Amino acid sequence: MAFIPHTEADVAAMLAAIGVERIEDLFDEIPPRLRVNSLGGVPEELNEMQVGRLMSERARADGTMLSFIGAGAYEHHIPAAVWAIATRGEFYSAYTPYQAEASQGTLQLIYEFQSMITQLTAMEVANASLYDGASATAEAALMAVRANRKSKSARILVPTTLHPHYRKVALAMASNQGLRFEELPYSAAEGIITPESLARYDGEDITALLIPQPNFFGRLEEVDALTDWAHAHQALAIAVVNPTSLALLKPPGEWGARGADIAVGEGQPLGVPLSSGGPYFGFMAAKLEHVRQMPGRIVGRTLDVAGREGFTLTLQAREQHIRRAKATSNICTNQGLAVTAATIYLSLMGPQGLERTAAAAHARTRELVSALTRVPGVRLAFAGPYFHEAVLQLDRPAATVLEALAHDGILGGLDLSGYYPELGNALLVCATETKTAADLERYRSALSEALQAARAA
């Protein structure tokens, strides 16, 4: 809490109201032998100004790294109003809205969130919500098995261009439920899944095809052809998308002739800070025909007997509400505070603001790639369009180069050798609208020095 407004008179009045003389009396049930009489090593109390100065000094001592890491979590500018509103008591302390009559504000916010996600993805219905993008992907695979009754195989085709963590989470969550995840190799020249590579599955029973857009390499997959292939083979098309990119790219609901069947993704880019890895939230949208197979819950808008607008939990097929065996999921959740921030962020940004953010991120990444590939020993791994990430190949191990960059205060990207060893000394870099021309030049200069030093060693 940033500020506690209680004066001494306020405290005295509250103590009198409950019949207690001192605050210490509230803890009289604690035996004296268990109480700590002093706090050794704790400095003398400071006033507000002194505390603020102390914390600022410690923050400066920690320093701020210039980050060019993306790989599923992105540093975007978050307007100050987003968390100023999200952390108000009305939102910050709100819990699951089981009682609609007492939760109209929370329910309306969730309804608005769902509406924005459907507009962003061009899908018909969205839930609220899931843990993160990885678990949302696993939930989508499980949902596809329930929804695609023509398929009996429970086979899910998973491109290796999908985030490696997403693939691992899907396997951990769903493989023991009978799902078979089969990986699709990517084109070494293009860094995408080519529709021609799916020919070997012709005539086979496939339940669903996962389609990342952009993929883990930042490249843009041939989503129209992949979606049409899935539907031609009686499989569902599951889109795994970056929500910011949808301000520029064709939304999943418009992929191919019929659109994707399910769309999921990580909501962190929508106003949620990096925060050392979380909490984030996952989103899911789908065609209306699949709504009863969606995990989580859906808020609906209705009218009461007096004709006034109201909101309620419309569908909630979770284990709290129905028999466990009939639940669509036993672990999905509404990441309420993060969803609140995302709703406020999208409201403040609007379509134009989100489009400008996406366009600026794309432009910064193109400038970054152009600058870094001018450095001897650095080249772009894959030709073709990308959004705000790209894979670079170095003439030295990426780990040693990243270590040298870190000494200069730069987080230079993600070493891909542990995920895609076939790429050699590969580095995944990302830039967003938060990066300036000076930031890009600083990275280029530091990378050039790091590679020169490595050659001289």
C-alpha positions as CSV (number, residue, x, y, z in Angstrom):
1,M,0.0,0.0,0.0
2,A,1.5,3.3,-1.1
3,F,-0.2,5.4,1.7
4,I,-2.0,4.6,4.9
5,P,-4.4,7.4,5.7
6,H,-5.2,6.7,9.3
7,T,-4.3,9.4,11.8
8,E,-3.7,8.7,15.5
9,A,-7.3,9.9,16.1
10,D,-8.6,7.4,13.5
11,V,-6.7,4.6,15.1
12,A,-7.9,5.5,18.6
13,A,-11.5,5.6,17.4
14,M,-11.2,2.2,15.8
15,L,-9.7,0.7,18.9
16,A,-12.4,2.2,21.1
17,A,-15.1,0.8,18.8
18,I,-13.8,-2.8,19.3
19,G,-13.1,-2.3,23.0
20,V,-9.2,-2.4,22.9
21,E,-6.9,0.2,24.4
22,R,-3.7,-0.5,22.3
23,I,-2.8,-2.1,19.0
24,E,-0.6,-4.5,21.0
25,D,-3.6,-5.9,22.8
26,L,-4.7,-7.3,19.4
27,F,-1.8,-9.8,19.7
28,D,-2.2,-10.7,23.4
29,E,-2.8,-14.4,22.5
30,I,0.9,-14.7,21.5
31,P,2.8,-16.0,24.5
32,P,5.6,-13.5,25.7
33,R,8.3,-16.2,25.2
34,L,7.5,-16.2,21.5
35,R,7.7,-12.4,21.1
36,V,10.7,-10.7,19.7
37,N,11.8,-7.8,21.9
38,S,14.0,-6.2,19.4
39,L,15.0,-6.4,15.7
40,G,18.7,-6.5,15.6
41,G,20.3,-5.2,12.4
42,V,17.2,-3.2,11.4
43,P,18.1,0.5,11.0
44,E,16.4,3.3,12.7
45,E,13.1,4.4,11.3
46,L,13.1,6.8,8.3
47,N,10.6,9.3,7.2
48,E,8.9,9.1,3.8
49,M,11.4,11.3,2.0
50,Q,14.3,9.4,3.4
51,V,12.8,6.0,2.5
52,G,12.2,7.2,-1.1
53,R,15.8,8.4,-1.4
54,L,17.2,5.2,0.0
55,M,15.2,3.0,-2.4
56,S,16.1,5.2,-5.4
57,E,19.8,4.9,-4.5
58,R,19.5,1.1,-4.3
59,A,17.6,1.0,-7.6
60,R,20.4,3.0,-9.3
61,A,23.0,0.6,-7.8
62,D,21.2,-2.3,-9.4
63,G,21.3,-0.6,-12.8
64,T,18.9,-1.1,-15.7
65,M,19.9,-3.6,-18.5
66,L,19.0,-2.7,-22.1
67,S,17.0,-5.7,-23.2
68,F,16.6,-7.2,-26.6
69,I,15.1,-10.5,-25.4
70,G,11.6,-11.4,-26.5
71,A,10.8,-15.1,-26.9
72,G,7.3,-14.9,-25.6
73,A,7.5,-12.1,-23.1
74,Y,7.8,-8.5,-24.4
75,E,8.8,-5.1,-23.1
76,H,6.2,-2.7,-24.2
77,H,5.4,0.8,-23.0
78,I,2.5,0.6,-20.5
79,P,0.7,3.9,-19.9
80,A,0.8,4.9,-16.3
81,A,-3.0,5.0,-16.1
82,V,-3.2,1.2,-16.7
83,W,-1.9,0.1,-13.3
84,A,-3.1,3.3,-11.5
85,I,-6.6,2.1,-12.3
86,A,-6.0,-1.7,-12.1
87,T,-4.6,-1.4,-8.5
88,R,-7.6,0.6,-7.2
89,G,-9.3,-1.3,-4.4
90,E,-12.4,-2.0,-6.5
91,F,-10.3,-4.1,-9.0
92,Y,-7.3,-5.0,-6.9
93,S,-9.3,-6.9,-4.2
94,A,-12.1,-8.2,-6.4
95,Y,-12.4,-12.0,-6.4
96,T,-14.2,-14.5,-8.6
97,P,-17.6,-13.1,-9.3
98,Y,-19.8,-16.0,-8.2
99,Q,-22.5,-13.6,-6.9
100,A,-23.6,-11.6,-9.9
101,E,-25.6,-9.1,-7.9
102,A,-22.5,-8.1,-6.0
103,S,-20.0,-8.3,-8.8
104,Q,-21.4,-6.2,-11.7
105,G,-18.3,-4.1,-12.1
106,T,-16.0,-7.1,-12.3
107,L,-18.4,-8.9,-14.6
108,Q,-18.7,-6.0,-17.0
109,L,-14.9,-5.6,-17.1
110,I,-14.6,-9.3,-18.0
111,Y,-17.3,-9.0,-20.6
112,E,-15.5,-6.0,-22.2
113,F,-12.3,-8.0,-22.2
114,Q,-14.0,-10.9,-24.0
115,S,-15.4,-8.5,-26.5
116,M,-12.0,-7.0,-27.3
117,I,-10.4,-10.4,-27.7
118,T,-13.1,-11.5,-30.2
119,Q,-12.6,-8.2,-32.1
120,L,-8.8,-8.6,-32.1
121,T,-8.9,-12.3,-33.2
122,A,-12.0,-12.0,-35.5
123,M,-13.5,-14.9,-33.6
124,E,-17.1,-15.2,-32.3
125,V,-16.6,-16.0,-28.6
126,A,-13.8,-15.7,-26.0
127,N,-13.4,-16.9,-22.4
128,A,-12.0,-15.3,-19.4
129,S,-9.3,-16.6,-19.2
130,L,-6.3,-18.9,-18.7
131,Y,-3.0,-19.1,-16.8
132,D,-0.7,-18.2,-19.7
133,G,-0.1,-18.8,-23.4
134,A,1.5,-22.2,-22.9
135,S,-1.3,-23.7,-20.8
136,A,-3.8,-22.0,-23.2
137,T,-2.2,-23.9,-26.1
138,A,-2.5,-27.2,-24.2
139,E,-6.2,-26.4,-23.3
140,A,-6.8,-25.7,-27.0
141,A,-5.5,-29.1,-28.0
142,L,-7.8,-30.8,-25.4
143,M,-10.7,-28.7,-26.6
144,A,-10.0,-29.7,-30.2
145,V,-10.3,-33.4,-29.2
146,R,-13.7,-32.7,-27.6
147,A,-14.9,-30.5,-30.5
148,N,-13.7,-32.6,-33.5
149,R,-15.9,-35.6,-33.1
150,K,-15.1,-36.8,-36.7
151,S,-11.6,-37.5,-35.5
152,K,-10.9,-40.5,-33.3
153,S,-7.1,-40.4,-33.3
154,A,-6.4,-37.4,-30.8
155,R,-3.4,-36.6,-33.0
156,I,-2.2,-33.0,-32.8
157,L,0.3,-31.8,-35.3
158,V,2.7,-29.4,-33.7
159,P,5.1,-27.3,-35.7
160,T,8.6,-27.1,-34.3
161,T,8.4,-23.3,-34.9
162,L,6.0,-23.2,-32.0
163,H,7.5,-21.8,-28.8
164,P,9.6,-24.7,-27.2
165,H,8.1,-24.1,-23.8
166,Y,4.5,-24.2,-25.2
167,R,5.4,-27.6,-26.7
168,K,6.7,-28.9,-23.4
169,V,3.7,-27.6,-21.4
170,A,1.2,-29.1,-23.9
171,L,3.0,-32.5,-23.6
172,A,3.0,-32.4,-19.8
173,M,-0.6,-31.3,-19.5
174,A,-2.3,-33.4,-22.2
175,S,-0.2,-36.4,-23.2
176,N,-1.4,-38.4,-20.2
177,Q,-5.0,-37.8,-21.4
178,G,-4.4,-39.7,-24.6
179,L,-3.4,-36.9,-26.9
180,R,-0.5,-37.6,-29.3
181,F,1.6,-34.6,-30.2
182,E,3.5,-35.1,-33.5
183,E,6.1,-32.5,-34.4
184,L,6.4,-30.9,-37.8
185,P,9.9,-30.0,-38.9
186,Y,10.5,-26.5,-40.3
187,S,12.1,-25.5,-43.5
188,A,15.8,-24.9,-42.8
189,A,15.9,-22.2,-45.5
190,E,12.8,-20.3,-44.5
191,G,12.2,-21.0,-40.8
192,I,8.5,-21.8,-41.4
193,I,6.3,-24.9,-41.9
194,T,5.7,-25.3,-45.7
195,P,2.3,-26.6,-46.6
196,E,4.0,-29.1,-49.0
197,S,5.6,-30.8,-45.9
198,L,2.1,-31.9,-44.8
199,A,1.6,-34.1,-47.8
200,R,2.7,-37.2,-45.9
201,Y,-0.4,-36.9,-43.7
202,D,-2.8,-37.0,-46.6
203,G,-5.6,-39.5,-45.9
204,E,-4.7,-39.9,-42.2
205,D,-6.9,-39.1,-39.2
206,I,-5.6,-35.8,-37.8
207,T,-7.5,-34.0,-35.0
208,A,-5.9,-30.6,-35.1
209,L,-3.1,-28.5,-36.5
210,L,-1.4,-25.9,-34.3
211,I,-0.4,-22.8,-36.3
212,P,1.9,-20.2,-34.6
213,Q,1.7,-16.6,-35.9
214,P,4.3,-15.1,-35.7
215,N,6.3,-18.3,-35.0
216,F,9.0,-18.6,-32.4
217,F,11.6,-17.3,-34.9
218,G,9.5,-14.2,-35.5
219,R,8.7,-15.4,-39.0
220,L,5.2,-15.3,-40.5
221,E,3.8,-18.7,-41.3
222,E,1.6,-19.3,-44.4
223,V,-1.5,-19.3,-42.3
224,D,-4.0,-19.3,-45.1
225,A,-2.6,-22.5,-46.7
226,L,-2.1,-24.2,-43.4
227,T,-5.6,-23.5,-42.3
228,D,-7.2,-24.7,-45.5
229,W,-5.1,-27.8,-45.4
230,A,-6.4,-28.6,-41.9
231,H,-10.0,-28.1,-42.9
232,A,-9.5,-30.2,-46.1
233,H,-8.3,-33.0,-43.9
234,Q,-11.2,-32.8,-41.4
235,A,-8.9,-31.3,-38.8
236,L,-9.3,-28.2,-36.7
237,A,-7.0,-25.2,-37.1
238,I,-5.7,-23.8,-33.8
239,A,-4.0,-20.4,-34.0
240,V,-1.3,-19.5,-31.5
241,V,-0.9,-15.7,-31.9
242,N,0.8,-12.6,-30.5
243,P,-2.1,-10.2,-29.7
244,T,0.0,-7.1,-30.5
245,S,0.7,-8.4,-34.0
246,L,-3.0,-8.7,-34.7
247,A,-3.2,-5.0,-35.0
248,L,-1.3,-5.4,-38.3
249,L,-1.7,-9.0,-39.4
250,K,-4.8,-10.9,-40.6
251,P,-6.7,-12.2,-37.6
252,P,-7.2,-15.9,-37.1
253,G,-10.9,-15.7,-37.8
254,E,-10.1,-14.7,-41.4
255,W,-7.4,-17.3,-42.1
256,G,-8.0,-19.3,-45.2
257,A,-11.5,-19.9,-46.6
258,R,-13.2,-20.6,-43.2
259,G,-10.9,-19.1,-40.5
260,A,-9.2,-20.8,-37.6
261,D,-11.4,-22.8,-35.2
262,I,-9.7,-21.8,-32.0
263,A,-7.3,-19.0,-31.2
264,V,-5.0,-18.7,-28.2
265,G,-2.1,-16.8,-27.0
266,E,-0.1,-15.0,-24.3
267,G,-1.8,-11.8,-23.1
268,Q,1.3,-10.3,-21.4
269,P,2.0,-7.8,-24.2
270,L,-1.3,-6.1,-23.4
271,G,-0.2,-4.0,-20.5
272,V,1.3,-6.6,-18.2
273,P,4.9,-5.9,-17.1
274,L,7.6,-8.5,-17.4
275,S,7.8,-8.9,-13.6
276,S,10.5,-11.6,-13.5
277,G,8.3,-14.0,-15.4
278,G,4.7,-13.3,-14.2
279,P,2.0,-13.5,-13.4
280,Y,0.8,-13.3,-17.0
281,F,-2.5,-14.6,-18.5
282,G,-3.6,-16.7,-21.5
283,F,-6.5,-15.9,-23.8
284,M,-8.7,-18.1,-25.8
285,A,-11.3,-17.4,-28.5
286,A,-13.2,-19.8,-30.8
287,K,-16.0,-20.2,-33.2
288,L,-19.4,-20.1,-31.6
289,E,-20.1,-23.7,-32.6
290,H,-17.4,-24.8,-30.2
291,V,-18.4,-22.7,-27.2
292,R,-19.6,-25.5,-25.0
293,Q,-16.2,-27.2,-25.3
294,M,-14.3,-24.1,-24.1
295,P,-12.6,-24.3,-20.7
296,G,-13.0,-21.6,-18.1
297,R,-16.1,-19.4,-18.0
298,I,-17.8,-16.8,-20.2
299,V,-19.5,-13.7,-19.0
300,G,-22.7,-12.7,-20.8
301,R,-24.8,-9.5,-21.0
302,T,-28.5,-9.6,-20.4
303,L,-31.5,-7.5,-19.2
304,D,-33.2,-7.8,-15.9
305,V,-36.9,-7.8,-15.3
306,A,-36.9,-4.0,-15.3
307,G,-35.1,-3.8,-18.6
308,R,-31.8,-2.7,-17.1
309,E,-28.5,-4.1,-18.5
310,G,-26.8,-6.6,-16.4
311,F,-23.9,-9.1,-16.5
312,T,-23.6,-12.7,-15.3
313,L,-21.5,-15.8,-15.7
314,T,-23.2,-17.5,-18.6
315,L,-21.1,-20.6,-19.2
316,Q,-18.9,-22.0,-16.5
317,A,-18.1,-25.6,-17.2
318,R,-15.4,-25.9,-14.5
319,E,-15.1,-28.5,-11.8
320,Q,-16.5,-26.1,-9.1
321,H,-19.8,-25.9,-11.0
322,I,-20.4,-29.4,-12.4
323,R,-19.2,-32.9,-11.8
324,R,-15.4,-33.2,-12.2
325,A,-15.7,-35.8,-15.0
326,K,-17.8,-33.4,-17.0
327,A,-15.6,-30.4,-16.5
328,T,-13.9,-29.0,-19.6
329,S,-10.8,-28.2,-17.4
330,N,-9.8,-28.7,-13.8
331,I,-6.9,-26.2,-13.8
332,C,-7.9,-23.2,-15.9
333,T,-8.4,-19.9,-14.1
334,N,-9.3,-16.2,-14.6
335,Q,-6.0,-14.3,-14.1
336,G,-8.2,-11.4,-12.9
337,L,-5.7,-8.6,-12.2
338,A,-3.7,-9.2,-15.3
339,V,-6.9,-9.3,-17.4
340,T,-8.1,-6.1,-15.7
341,A,-4.8,-4.4,-16.8
342,A,-5.2,-5.8,-20.3
343,T,-8.7,-4.5,-20.6
344,I,-7.7,-1.0,-19.5
345,Y,-4.7,-1.1,-21.8
346,L,-6.7,-2.0,-24.8
347,S,-9.3,0.6,-23.9
348,L,-6.7,3.3,-23.6
349,M,-4.8,2.3,-26.7
350,G,-7.7,1.7,-29.0
351,P,-7.3,0.2,-32.5
352,Q,-5.1,3.1,-33.7
353,G,-2.8,3.1,-30.7
354,L,-2.3,-0.7,-30.8
355,E,-1.6,-0.5,-34.5
356,R,1.0,2.3,-34.0
357,T,2.6,0.2,-31.3
358,A,2.8,-2.9,-33.5
359,A,4.1,-0.8,-36.5
360,A,6.8,0.9,-34.3
361,A,7.9,-2.5,-32.9
362,H,8.2,-3.9,-36.4
363,A,10.1,-0.9,-37.6
364,R,12.6,-1.0,-34.7
365,T,13.3,-4.7,-35.3
366,R,13.9,-4.1,-39.0
367,E,16.4,-1.3,-38.0
368,L,18.0,-3.6,-35.4
369,V,18.5,-6.4,-37.9
370,S,19.8,-4.0,-40.5
371,A,22.3,-2.6,-38.0
372,L,23.5,-5.9,-36.6
373,T,23.9,-7.7,-39.9
374,R,26.4,-4.9,-40.9
375,V,28.7,-6.3,-38.2
376,P,31.2,-8.8,-39.7
377,G,30.3,-12.3,-38.5
378,V,26.5,-11.7,-38.2
379,R,23.9,-12.7,-40.7
380,L,20.1,-13.1,-40.8
381,A,19.2,-16.8,-40.5
382,F,16.0,-16.8,-42.5
383,A,14.8,-14.8,-45.4
384,G,11.3,-13.6,-45.5
385,P,8.9,-11.4,-43.5
386,Y,9.0,-11.3,-39.7
387,F,7.2,-9.2,-37.0
388,H,9.3,-8.0,-34.2
389,E,11.8,-10.8,-33.7
390,A,14.4,-12.4,-35.9
391,V,17.1,-15.1,-35.7
392,L,20.7,-14.0,-36.3
393,Q,23.6,-16.4,-36.9
394,L,27.0,-15.5,-35.4
395,D,30.5,-16.8,-36.2
396,R,31.1,-17.4,-32.5
397,P,29.1,-19.2,-29.8
398,A,26.1,-17.1,-28.8
399,A,26.6,-17.7,-25.1
400,T,30.1,-16.1,-25.0
401,V,28.9,-13.2,-27.0
402,L,25.9,-12.7,-24.7
403,E,28.1,-12.8,-21.7
404,A,30.3,-10.0,-23.1
405,L,27.2,-7.9,-24.0
406,A,25.9,-8.4,-20.4
407,H,29.1,-6.8,-19.1
408,D,28.1,-3.7,-21.2
409,G,24.6,-3.7,-19.7
410,I,22.9,-5.3,-22.7
411,L,20.7,-8.4,-22.7
412,G,21.4,-9.3,-26.3
413,G,18.8,-11.9,-27.0
414,L,18.1,-15.6,-26.5
415,D,20.8,-18.2,-27.2
416,L,19.0,-20.8,-29.4
417,S,21.6,-23.5,-29.1
418,G,19.7,-25.4,-26.4
419,Y,16.4,-25.3,-28.3
420,Y,17.5,-25.6,-32.0
421,P,21.1,-26.9,-32.0
422,E,20.9,-27.4,-35.8
423,L,21.0,-23.6,-36.2
424,G,24.5,-23.4,-34.8
425,N,25.5,-20.2,-33.2
426,A,22.0,-18.7,-33.4
427,L,20.6,-15.7,-31.5
428,L,16.9,-14.7,-31.3
429,V,16.7,-10.9,-31.0
430,C,13.7,-8.6,-30.4
431,A,13.0,-4.9,-30.5
432,T,9.8,-3.1,-29.5
433,E,8.6,0.5,-29.6
434,T,10.6,1.1,-26.4
435,K,13.9,1.1,-28.2
436,T,15.5,4.2,-29.7
437,A,18.0,4.8,-32.4
438,A,20.6,5.3,-29.7
439,D,19.7,2.0,-28.1
440,L,20.2,0.2,-31.5
441,E,23.5,1.8,-32.1
442,R,24.7,0.9,-28.6
443,Y,23.9,-2.7,-29.2
444,R,25.5,-2.7,-32.7
445,S,28.7,-1.1,-31.3
446,A,28.9,-3.5,-28.3
447,L,28.3,-6.5,-30.5
448,S,31.0,-5.5,-32.9
449,E,33.5,-5.1,-30.0
450,A,32.4,-8.4,-28.5
451,L,33.0,-10.3,-31.7
452,Q,36.3,-8.6,-32.4
453,A,37.5,-9.4,-28.9
454,A,36.4,-13.1,-29.4
455,R,38.5,-13.3,-32.6
456,A,41.5,-11.8,-31.0
457,A,41.4,-14.1,-28.0
